[in-house]
Amino acid sequence: MKEFAWRPGARVSIDPNVAGKELERIHERDGTIRPQVVVDESQPKKAPLHPAFEWDDKLAANAHRCEQARLIVRSIRVIEDDEVDEAPLYVSVRVDPEESATYMATAVAVQNVDLFEQVLADTRAAIAALQARLARLEALCDEQRPGRARRVRRAAKAAALAAAALQ
């Protein structure tokens, strides 16, 4: 029997095995998973994913706006010398474990030893997740699309170099 888990840092209120089975059911039925379908399937109170959603429209609307705000904060970049600096202007930090994302200027966060270590650990985790995703993609390409595996291996090599640089 297949088991499921949430990625590190995921804040989802239901058992990952319940979610995984429901997502598999939808995927098997439709061949894809579209967020709107997941919401539609979860509306009945007895639906497996129903408890994972905020059904109070006022609260849900505010939660959606907070997610949009997170996207804005994570996405903003600075232009210097007519070039976009791809480094994030703000990084997510955990000031209060009970709070969701709190952001701080990257330049300020790296000056604080604890926050710097936190950001570095988060970056390592993101690279590790990317490496795992690339390894899975490479295995699938080797099996089904050998011509594409070379591109994935190049990306995996770059991710390995990034991971090594952070050690």
Contact map, one row per residue, 1 for C-alpha under 8 A:
11100000000000000000000000000000000000000000000000000000000000000000000000000000000000000000000000000000000000000000000000000000000000000000000000000000000000000000000
11110000000000000000000000000000000000000000000000000000000000000000000000000000000000000000000000000000000000000000000000000000000000000000000000000000000000000000000
11111000000000001001000000000000000000000000000000000000000000000000000000000000000000000000000000000000000000000000000000000000000000000000000000000000000000000000000
01111100000000011001000000000000000000000000000000000000000000000000000000000000000000000000000000000000000000000000000000000000000000000000000000000000000000000000000
00111110000000011000000000000000000000000000000000000000000000000000000000000000000000000000000000000000000000000000000000000000000000000000000000000000000000000000000
00011111010100010000000000000000000000000000000000000000000000000000000000000000000000000000000000000000000000000000000000000000000000000000000000000000000000000000000
00001111110000000000000000000000000000000000000000000000000000000000000000000000000000000000000000000000000000000000000000000000000000000000000000000000000000000000000
00000111110000000000000000000000000000000000000000000000000000000000000000000000000000000000000000000000000000000000000000000000000000000000000000000000000000000000000
00000011111000000000000000000000000000000000000000000000000000000000000000000000000000000000000000000000000000000000000000000000000000000000000000000000000000000000000
00000111111100000000000000000000000000000000000000000000000000000000000000000000000000000000000000000000000000000000000000000000000000000000000000000000000000000000000
00000000111110000000000000000000000000000000000000000000000000000000000000000000000000000000000000000000000000000000000000000000000000000000000000000000000000000000000
00000100011111000000000000000000000000000000000000010000000000000000000000000000000000000000000000000000000000000000000000000000000000000000000000000000000000000000000
00000000001111100000000000000000000000000000000000110000000000000000000000000000000000000000000000000000000000000000000000000000000000000000000000000000000000000000000
00000000000111110110000000000000000000000000000010110000000000000000000000000000000000000000000000000000000000000000000000000000000000000000000000000000000000000000000
00000000000011111110000000000000000000000000000000000000000000000000000000000000000000000000000000000000000000000000000000000000000000000000000000000000000000000000000
00011100000001111111000000000000000000000000000000000000000000000000000000000000000000000000000000000000000000000000000000000000000000000000000000000000000000000000000
00111000000000111111100000000000000000000000000000000000000000000000000000000000000000000000000000000000000000000000000000000000000000000000000000000000000000000000000
00000000000001111111110000000000000000000000000110000000000000000000000000000000000000000000000000000000000000000000000000000000000000000000000000000000000000000000000
00000000000001111111111000000000000000000000000110000000000000000000000000000000000000000000000000000000000000000000000000000000000000000000000000000000000000000000000
00110000000000011111111100000000000000000000000000000000000000000000000000000000000000000000000000000000000000000000000000000000000000000000000000000000000000000000000
00000000000000001111111110000000000000000000000000000000000000000000000000000000000000000000000000000000000000000000000000000000000000000000000000000000000000000000000
00000000000000000111111111000000000000000000000110000000000000000000000000000000000000000000000000000000000000000000000000000000000000000000000000000000000000000000000
00000000000000000011111111100000100001000000000000000000000000000000000000000000000000000000000000000000000000000000000000000000000000000000000000000000000000000000000
00000000000000000001111111110000000000000000000000000000000000000000000000000000000000000000000000000000000000000000000000000000000000000000000000000000000000000000000
00000000000000000000111111111000000000000000000000000000000000000000000000000000000000000000000000000000000000000000000000000000000000000000000000000000000000000000000
00000000000000000000011111111111100001000000000000000000000000000000000000000000000000000000000000000000000000000000000000000000000000000000000000000000000000000000000
00000000000000000000001111111111100000000000000000000000000000000000000000000000000000000000000000000000000000000000000000000000000000000000000000000000000000000000000
00000000000000000000000111111111000000000000000000000000000000000000000000000000000000000000000000000000000000000000000000000000000000000000000000000000000000000000000
00000000000000000000000011111110000000000000000000000000000000000000000000000000000000000000000000000000000000000000000000000000000000000000000000000000000000000000000
00000000000000000000000001111111100000000000000000000000000000000000000000000000000000000000000000000000000000000000000000000000000000000000000000000000000000000000000
00000000000000000000000001111111100000000000000000000000000000000000000000000000000000000000000000000000000000000000000000000000000000000000000000000000000000000000000
00000000000000000000000001110111110000000000000000000000000000000000000000000000000000000000000000000000000000000000000000000000000000000000000000000000000000000000000
00000000000000000000001001100111111011000000000000000000000000000000000000000000000000000000000000000000000000000000000000000000000000000000000000000000000000000000000
00000000000000000000000000000001111111000000000000000000000000000000000000000000000000000000000000000000000000000000000000000000000000000000000000000000000000000000000
00000000000000000000000000000000111111100000000000000000000000000000000000000000000000000000000000000000000000000000000000000000000000000000000000000000000000000000000
00000000000000000000000000000000011111110000000000000000000000000000000000000000000000000000000000000000000000000000000000000000000000000000000000000000000000000000000
00000000000000000000000000000000111111111000000000000000000000000000000000000000000000000000000000000000000000000000000000000000000000000000000000000000000000000000000
00000000000000000000001001000000111111111100000000000000000000000000000000000000000000000000000000000000000000000000000000000000000000000000000000000000000000000000000
00000000000000000000000000000000001111111110000000000000000000000000000000000000000000000000000000000000000000000000000000000000000000000000000000000000000000000000000
00000000000000000000000000000000000111111110000000000000000000000000000000000000000000000000000000000000000000000000000000000000000000000000000000000000000000000000000
00000000000000000000000000000000000011111111001000000000000000000000000000000000000000000000000000000000000000000000000000000000000000000000000000000000000000000000000
00000000000000000000000000000000000001111111101111001000000000000000000000000000000000000000000000000000000000000000000000000000000000000000000000000000000000000000000
00000000000000000000000000000000000000111111101001000000000000000000000000000000000000000000000000000000000000000000000000000000000000000000000000000000000000000000000
00000000000000000000000000000000000000001111111001000000000000000000000000000000000000000000000000000000000000000000000000000000000000000000000000000000000000000000000
00000000000000000000000000000000000000000111111001100000000000000000000000000000000000000000000000000000000000000000000000000000000000000000000000000000000000000000000
00000000000000000000000000000000000000000001111101000000000000000000000000000000000000000000000000000000000000000000000000000000000000000000000000000000000000000000000
00000000000000000000000000000000000000001111111111000000000000000000000000000000000000000000000000000000000000000000000000000000000000000000000000000000000000000000000
00000000000000000110010000000000000000000100011111100000000000000000000000000000000000000000000000000000000000000000000000000000000000000000000000000000000000000000000
00000000000001000110010000000000000000000100001111111000000000000000000000000000000000000000000000000000000000000000000000000000000000000000000000000000000000000000000
00000000000000000000000000000000000000000111111111111000000000000000000000000000000000000000000000000000000000000000000000000000000000000000000000000000000000000000000
00000000000011000000000000000000000000000000100111111100000000000000000000000000000000000000000000000000000000000000000000000000000000000000000000000000000000000000000
00000000000111000000000000000000000000000000000011111100000000000000000000000000000000000000000000000000000000000000000000000000000000000000000000000000000000000000000
00000000000000000000000000000000000000000100000011111110000000000000000000000000000000000000000000000000000000000000000000000000000000000000000000000000000000000000000
00000000000000000000000000000000000000000000000000111111101100000000000000000000000000000000000000000000000000000000000000000000000000000000000000000000000000000000000
00000000000000000000000000000000000000000000000000001111101100000000000000000000000000000000000000000000000000000000000000000000000000000000000000000000000000000000000
00000000000000000000000000000000000000000000000000000111111100000000000000000000000000000000000000000000000000000000000000000000000000000000000000000000000000000000000
00000000000000000000000000000000000000000000000000000111111110000000000000000000000000000000000000000000000000000000000000000000000000000000000000000000000000000000000
00000000000000000000000000000000000000000000000000000001111111000000000000000000000000000000000000000000000000000000000000000000000000000000000000000000000000000000000
00000000000000000000000000000000000000000000000000000111111111100000000000000000000000000000000000000000000000000000000000000000000000000000000000000000000000000000000
00000000000000000000000000000000000000000000000000000111111111110000000000000000000000000000000000000000000000000000000000000000000000000000000000000000000000000000000
00000000000000000000000000000000000000000000000000000000111111111000000000000000000000000000000000000000000000000000000000000000000000000000000000000000000000000000000
00000000000000000000000000000000000000000000000000000000011111111100000000000000000000000000000000000000000000000000000000000000000000000000000000000000000000000000000
00000000000000000000000000000000000000000000000000000000001111111110000000000000000000000000000000000000000000000000000000000000000000000000000000000000000000000000000
00000000000000000000000000000000000000000000000000000000000111111111000000000000000000000000000000000000000000000000000000000000000000000000000000000000000000000000000
00000000000000000000000000000000000000000000000000000000000011111111100000000000000000000000000000000000000000000000000000000000000000000000000000000000000000000000000
00000000000000000000000000000000000000000000000000000000000001111111110000000000000000000000000000000000000000000000000000000000000000000000000000000000000000000000000
00000000000000000000000000000000000000000000000000000000000000111111111000000000000000000000000000000000000000000000000000000000000000000000000000000000000000000000000
00000000000000000000000000000000000000000000000000000000000000011111111100000000000000000000000000000000000000000000000000000000000000000000000000000000000000000000000
00000000000000000000000000000000000000000000000000000000000000001111111110000000000000000000000000000000000000000000000000000000000000000000000000000000000000000000000
00000000000000000000000000000000000000000000000000000000000000000111111111000000000000000000000000001000000000000000000000000000000000000000000000000000000000000000000
00000000000000000000000000000000000000000000000000000000000000000011111111100000000000000000000000000000000000000000000000000000000000000000000000000000000000000000000
00000000000000000000000000000000000000000000000000000000000000000001111111110000000000000000000000000000000000000000000000000000000000000000000000000000000000000000000
00000000000000000000000000000000000000000000000000000000000000000000111111110000000000000100000000000010000000000000000000000000000000000000000000000000000000000000000
00000000000000000000000000000000000000000000000000000000000000000000011111110000000000011110000000000000000000000000000000000000000000000000000000000000000000000000000
00000000000000000000000000000000000000000000000000000000000000000000001111111000000000010000000000000000000000000000000000000000000000000000000000000000000000000000000
00000000000000000000000000000000000000000000000000000000000000000000000111111100000000011000000000000000000000000000000000000000000000000000000000000000000000000000000
00000000000000000000000000000000000000000000000000000000000000000000000000111110000111111000000000000000000000000000000000000000000000000000000000000000000000000000000
00000000000000000000000000000000000000000000000000000000000000000000000000011111000111001000000000000000000000000000000000000000000000000000000000000000000000000000000
00000000000000000000000000000000000000000000000000000000000000000000000000001111111110000000000000000000000000000000000000000000000000000000000000000000000000000000000
00000000000000000000000000000000000000000000000000000000000000000000000000000111111110000000000000000000000000000000000000000000000000000000000000000000000000000000000
00000000000000000000000000000000000000000000000000000000000000000000000000000011111000000000000000000000000000000000000000000000000000000000000000000000000000000000000
00000000000000000000000000000000000000000000000000000000000000000000000000000011111100000000000000000000000000000000000000000000000000000000000000000000000000000000000
00000000000000000000000000000000000000000000000000000000000000000000000000000011111110000000000000000000000000000000000000000000000000000000000000000000000000000000000
00000000000000000000000000000000000000000000000000000000000000000000000000001111011111000000000000000000000000000000000000000000000000000000000000000000000000000000000
00000000000000000000000000000000000000000000000000000000000000000000000000001111001111100000000000000000000000000000000000000000000000000000000000000000000000000000000
00000000000000000000000000000000000000000000000000000000000000000000000000001100000111110000000000000000000000000000000000000000000000000000000000000000000000000000000
00000000000000000000000000000000000000000000000000000000000000000000000000001000000011111000000000000000000000000000000000000000000000000000000000000000000000000000000
00000000000000000000000000000000000000000000000000000000000000000000000001111000000001111110000000000000010000000000000000000000000000000000000000000000000000000000000
00000000000000000000000000000000000000000000000000000000000000000000000001011100000000111110000000000000111000000000000000000000000000000000000000000000000000000000000
00000000000000000000000000000000000000000000000000000000000000000000000011000000000000011111000000000011110000000000000000000000000000000000000000000000000000000000000
00000000000000000000000000000000000000000000000000000000000000000000000001000000000000011111100000000011110010000000001000000000000000000000000000000000000000000000000
00000000000000000000000000000000000000000000000000000000000000000000000000000000000000000111110000001111000000000000001000000000000000000000000000000000000000000000000
00000000000000000000000000000000000000000000000000000000000000000000000000000000000000000011111000001111000000000010011000000000000000000000000000000000000000000000000
00000000000000000000000000000000000000000000000000000000000000000000000000000000000000000001111110111100000000000000010000000000000000000000000000000000000000000000000
00000000000000000000000000000000000000000000000000000000000000000000000000000000000000000000111110100100000000000000000000000000000000000000000000000000000000000000000
00000000000000000000000000000000000000000000000000000000000000000000000000000000000000000000011111100000000000000000000000000000000000000000000000000000000000000000000
00000000000000000000000000000000000000000000000000000000000000000000000000000000000000000000011111110000000000000000000000000000000000000000000000000000000000000000000
00000000000000000000000000000000000000000000000000000000000000000000000000000000000000000000000111110000000000000000000000000000000000000000000000000000000000000000000
00000000000000000000000000000000000000000000000000000000000000000000000000000000000000000000011111111100000000000000000000000000000000000000000000000000000000000000000
00000000000000000000000000000000000000000000000000000000000000000000000000000000000000000000010011111100000000000000000000000000000000000000000000000000000000000000000
00000000000000000000000000000000000000000000000000000000000000000000010000000000000000000001110000111110000000000000000000000000000000000000000000000000000000000000000
00000000000000000000000000000000000000000000000000000000000000000000000000000000000000000001111000111111000000000000000000000000000000000000000000000000000000000000000
00000000000000000000000000000000000000000000000000000000000000000000000010000000000000000111100000001111100000000000000000000000000000000000000000000000000000000000000
00000000000000000000000000000000000000000000000000000000000000000000000000000000000000000111100000000111110110000000000000000000000000000000000000000000000000000000000
00000000000000000000000000000000000000000000000000000000000000000000000000000000000000001110000000000011111110000000000000000000000000000000000000000000000000000000000
00000000000000000000000000000000000000000000000000000000000000000000000000000000000000011110000000000001111111000000000000000000000000000000000000000000000000000000000
00000000000000000000000000000000000000000000000000000000000000000000000000000000000000001000000000000000111111100000000000000000000000000000000000000000000000000000000
00000000000000000000000000000000000000000000000000000000000000000000000000000000000000000000000000000001111111110000000000000000000000000000000000000000000000000000000
00000000000000000000000000000000000000000000000000000000000000000000000000000000000000000010000000000001111111110011001000000000000000000000000000000000000000000000000
00000000000000000000000000000000000000000000000000000000000000000000000000000000000000000000000000000000011111111011000000000000000000000000000000000000000000000000000
00000000000000000000000000000000000000000000000000000000000000000000000000000000000000000000000000000000001111111011000000000000000000000000000000000000000000000000000
00000000000000000000000000000000000000000000000000000000000000000000000000000000000000000000000000000000000111111111000000000000000000000000000000000000000000000000000
00000000000000000000000000000000000000000000000000000000000000000000000000000000000000000000000000000000000001111111100000000000000000000000000000000000000000000000000
00000000000000000000000000000000000000000000000000000000000000000000000000000000000000000000000000000000000000011111110000000000000000000000000000000000000000000000000
00000000000000000000000000000000000000000000000000000000000000000000000000000000000000000000100000000000000011111111111000000000000000000000000000000000000000000000000
00000000000000000000000000000000000000000000000000000000000000000000000000000000000000000000000000000000000011111111111100000000000000000000000000000000000000000000000
00000000000000000000000000000000000000000000000000000000000000000000000000000000000000000000000000000000000000001111111110000000000000000000000000000000000000000000000
00000000000000000000000000000000000000000000000000000000000000000000000000000000000000000000110000000000000000000111111111000000000000000000000000000000000000000000000
00000000000000000000000000000000000000000000000000000000000000000000000000000000000000000011100000000000000010000011111111100000000000000000000000000000000000000000000
00000000000000000000000000000000000000000000000000000000000000000000000000000000000000000000000000000000000000000001111111110000000000000000000000000000000000000000010
00000000000000000000000000000000000000000000000000000000000000000000000000000000000000000000000000000000000000000000111111111000000000000000000000000000000000000000000
00000000000000000000000000000000000000000000000000000000000000000000000000000000000000000000000000000000000000000000011111111100000000000000000000000000000000000000000
00000000000000000000000000000000000000000000000000000000000000000000000000000000000000000000000000000000000000000000001111111110000000000000000000000000000000000000000
00000000000000000000000000000000000000000000000000000000000000000000000000000000000000000000000000000000000000000000000111111111000000000000000000000000000000000010010
00000000000000000000000000000000000000000000000000000000000000000000000000000000000000000000000000000000000000000000000011111111100000000000000000000000000000000000000
00000000000000000000000000000000000000000000000000000000000000000000000000000000000000000000000000000000000000000000000001111111110000000000000000000000000000000000000
00000000000000000000000000000000000000000000000000000000000000000000000000000000000000000000000000000000000000000000000000111111111000000000000000000000000000100110000
00000000000000000000000000000000000000000000000000000000000000000000000000000000000000000000000000000000000000000000000000011111111100000000000000000000000000000010000
00000000000000000000000000000000000000000000000000000000000000000000000000000000000000000000000000000000000000000000000000001111111110000000000000000000000000000000000
00000000000000000000000000000000000000000000000000000000000000000000000000000000000000000000000000000000000000000000000000000111111111000000000000000000000000100000000
00000000000000000000000000000000000000000000000000000000000000000000000000000000000000000000000000000000000000000000000000000011111111100000000000000000000100110000000
00000000000000000000000000000000000000000000000000000000000000000000000000000000000000000000000000000000000000000000000000000001111111110000000000000000000000000000000
00000000000000000000000000000000000000000000000000000000000000000000000000000000000000000000000000000000000000000000000000000000111111111000000000000000000000000000000
00000000000000000000000000000000000000000000000000000000000000000000000000000000000000000000000000000000000000000000000000000000011111111100000000000001101100000000000
00000000000000000000000000000000000000000000000000000000000000000000000000000000000000000000000000000000000000000000000000000000001111111110000000000000000100000000000
00000000000000000000000000000000000000000000000000000000000000000000000000000000000000000000000000000000000000000000000000000000000111111111000000000000000000000000000
00000000000000000000000000000000000000000000000000000000000000000000000000000000000000000000000000000000000000000000000000000000000011111111100000000001000000000000000
00000000000000000000000000000000000000000000000000000000000000000000000000000000000000000000000000000000000000000000000000000000000001111111110000001001100000000000000
00000000000000000000000000000000000000000000000000000000000000000000000000000000000000000000000000000000000000000000000000000000000000111111111000001000000000000000000
00000000000000000000000000000000000000000000000000000000000000000000000000000000000000000000000000000000000000000000000000000000000000011111111110000000000000000000000
00000000000000000000000000000000000000000000000000000000000000000000000000000000000000000000000000000000000000000000000000000000000000001111111111111000000000000000000
00000000000000000000000000000000000000000000000000000000000000000000000000000000000000000000000000000000000000000000000000000000000000000111111111001000000000000000000
00000000000000000000000000000000000000000000000000000000000000000000000000000000000000000000000000000000000000000000000000000000000000000011111111000000000000000000000
00000000000000000000000000000000000000000000000000000000000000000000000000000000000000000000000000000000000000000000000000000000000000000001111111000000000000000000000
00000000000000000000000000000000000000000000000000000000000000000000000000000000000000000000000000000000000000000000000000000000000000000001111111111000000000000000000
00000000000000000000000000000000000000000000000000000000000000000000000000000000000000000000000000000000000000000000000000000000000000000000111111111100000000000000000
00000000000000000000000000000000000000000000000000000000000000000000000000000000000000000000000000000000000000000000000000000000000000000000100011111100000000000000000
00000000000000000000000000000000000000000000000000000000000000000000000000000000000000000000000000000000000000000000000000000000000000000000100011111111000000000000000
00000000000000000000000000000000000000000000000000000000000000000000000000000000000000000000000000000000000000000000000000000000000000000110110011111111100000000000000
00000000000000000000000000000000000000000000000000000000000000000000000000000000000000000000000000000000000000000000000000000000000000000000000001111111110000000000000
00000000000000000000000000000000000000000000000000000000000000000000000000000000000000000000000000000000000000000000000000000000000000000000000000011111111000000000000
00000000000000000000000000000000000000000000000000000000000000000000000000000000000000000000000000000000000000000000000000000000000001001100000000011111111100000000000
00000000000000000000000000000000000000000000000000000000000000000000000000000000000000000000000000000000000000000000000000000000000001000100000000001111111110000000000
00000000000000000000000000000000000000000000000000000000000000000000000000000000000000000000000000000000000000000000000000000000000000000000000000000111111111000000000
00000000000000000000000000000000000000000000000000000000000000000000000000000000000000000000000000000000000000000000000000000000000001000000000000000011111111100000000
00000000000000000000000000000000000000000000000000000000000000000000000000000000000000000000000000000000000000000000000000000000001001100000000000000001111111110000000
00000000000000000000000000000000000000000000000000000000000000000000000000000000000000000000000000000000000000000000000000000000000000000000000000000000111111111000000
00000000000000000000000000000000000000000000000000000000000000000000000000000000000000000000000000000000000000000000000000000000000000000000000000000000011111111100000
00000000000000000000000000000000000000000000000000000000000000000000000000000000000000000000000000000000000000000000000000000010011000000000000000000000001111111110000
00000000000000000000000000000000000000000000000000000000000000000000000000000000000000000000000000000000000000000000000000000000001000000000000000000000000111111111000
00000000000000000000000000000000000000000000000000000000000000000000000000000000000000000000000000000000000000000000000000000000000000000000000000000000000011111111100
00000000000000000000000000000000000000000000000000000000000000000000000000000000000000000000000000000000000000000000000000000010000000000000000000000000000001111111110
00000000000000000000000000000000000000000000000000000000000000000000000000000000000000000000000000000000000000000000000000010011000000000000000000000000000000111111111
00000000000000000000000000000000000000000000000000000000000000000000000000000000000000000000000000000000000000000000000000000000000000000000000000000000000000011111111
00000000000000000000000000000000000000000000000000000000000000000000000000000000000000000000000000000000000000000000000000000000000000000000000000000000000000001111111
00000000000000000000000000000000000000000000000000000000000000000000000000000000000000000000000000000000000000000000000100010000000000000000000000000000000000000111111
00000000000000000000000000000000000000000000000000000000000000000000000000000000000000000000000000000000000000000000000000000000000000000000000000000000000000000011111
